[in-house]
Amino acid sequence: MTITEAPVRRAAPVEPVEPRKQPPWRRWVYGPPDQPRWVRPSLWALLAVAAVLYFWGLTRNGWANDFYAAAVQSGTKSWKALLFGSLDPGNSITVDKPPAAMWVMALSGRLFGFSSFSMLLPEALMGVASVALVYAAVRRWSGPAAGLLAGSALALTPVAALMFRFNNPDALLVFLLVAAAYCTVRATEKGSGRWIALAGVAVGFAFLTKLMQAFLVLPALGLVFLVAAPISFWKRIGKLLLACVTMVISGGWFVALVALWPSASRPYIGGSTDNSLLELALGYNGLGRVLGGEGNGGGGGGGGGTMFGGSTGITRLFGDSFGTEISWMLPASLIGLVAGLWFTRRTPRTGRTRAGLLLWGGWLLVTGIVFSFMQGTIHPYYMIALAPAVAALVGISVIELWRGRSNLSARIVLGAMLASTGIWNYVLLDRTPDWYPALRWIILVGSILIAAILIVGAHALGRFTVIVAAAGLLFGFAGSAAYTVDTVATVHTGSIPTSGPSTGQGFGGGPGGGGSSHKPSGTTSSTAPGGSTSGTNAATSTDASKTAPSGGGQGGPGGDSSNNTELQQLLKNATSYRWAAAAVGSQSAGSLELSTGASVMAIGGFTGSDNSPTLAQFEQYVANGDIHYFIAGGQGGPGGNSGVASQITNWVKQHYTATTVGSTTVYDLTKPIS
């Protein structure tokens, strides 16, 4: 069997229609005249479902990740904090990522007032937009049915529902990468330099969202344009070079700005070793993630447990850490990719079906292989980067195989995709055996039964064709959809959220620890060496991520200090200072900022080990009257007991008197002992 390009549906010649007989709204509702009437209403229904999933009860997540929420709040109070992504309005230190995601959320806060809703609103909007762009990209080459199927698969992916309702940078990252893929599709159709340049711009801004991870899609984008654009080879090369230039400019301008800006008048670049964004991109958030080291822990060899991906290897995406986030339709997408490439092996170079498989298949394989073998820090929610590719491959392959169902080989592959999905969904659901136990059996039996019917008689079903097709989609999506709905209905906070039902198993012996379920619950976390958030390590965690309001309880961000009302009132009365207080670690500082609205310096950044501020700088800030209080303890992790954090703590103890505010030890830096 060889898949041929689907014929272009052309409208029959018609007489000019009077404007009054076809009002402007008709095209908006039903689409162009040569498009089937069901397409546009189906798209609106898909986007409505996505909007319900991503907006329903949006504020139940509270501040979600306190670390980023504090930076968003700071951006609503200080334009410099917004520009650099500072954790505090006093501009002591930034978060450990570039600030593009903070820009979007902080601007929303400035427009609507800072709140949980205004902060999470852009994430939900980007989720709906990502579904629309996946639909649009797939539809152009494989038709509206494939586009609708791909968009539905993305909307019903659990990790997508998790992150499009959360304030980590991943929502913006995925939206920009999907936008880049759409631009590449448009560019490949006619060899357009403008569209491929726009793809470069999108990837460049994705770099300003999560640095080197944005570049994992580049091989796929470049390959499909190089192979399938209908222009000469050297013109393809030239336009790809143009895209590289736009990418460097759109992603590099901020790197240059940080490098040229006097370091004394900007915040320290959190997570870096030398106050350099470029070093952060190449080190901790670059090669360190892939190869380990550079402050990265966890990942490799499963040393960090399921919150850090478990053991590396080709089966990692199916394991306890990542499986229920992304792998529901992963077997089907891989089968469809292999079969599709084989069936399109004889199509022309510019064949669009094969081009679509190269685009989304390249995205899936490169990103999936890197995630499977990377030795540095990785968390379950990173899997959202695979969701658009899995969804698009399912949409393309299912529809193309369905079109060729008169051929036995196409029916066998289609049946294999459905049966493998049912069997694997049974395995995934068995990891939470007490959660709707009948569901896994229904999916298993139903998918195998429908798969057998498809193989035997998909080409001769007659009036039952629609019923069998609908049943196949129902059983294929049931497991993923159930986990997605549970994710939407559950509270998620903390730095390492996970989707789906909680199993009661904590991580690292936290309060939620114990139990024997395979899948750990989402966590509100403390830190480990080299940790960060949204890509941060965690030494302790609790089930509070799915049950407690933002800020967590003991062991969560801010620890006891975040619930100390006396301390909060003390800081509220000190908002006239550049920093109302200083505390070791960003988690303590961030939670206090959110609960008081005051500016709190995070000594040492997220782990307490960043060289910010130095002891000399801290002494000067105190001498200038910039800091009112020093809060002892903090959630700085192991790094907080050594280096600059330890030096500053010891200096404060030597020169100031300790007092107890609530249950927290506080030093008034305006009243030295002498």
Order of alpha helices (4+ residues) and beta strands (2+ residues): alpha-alpha-alpha-alpha-alpha-alpha-alpha-alpha-alpha-alpha-alpha-alpha-alpha-alpha-alpha-alpha-alpha-alpha-alpha-alpha-alpha-beta-beta-alpha-alpha-beta-alpha-beta-alpha-beta-alpha-beta-beta
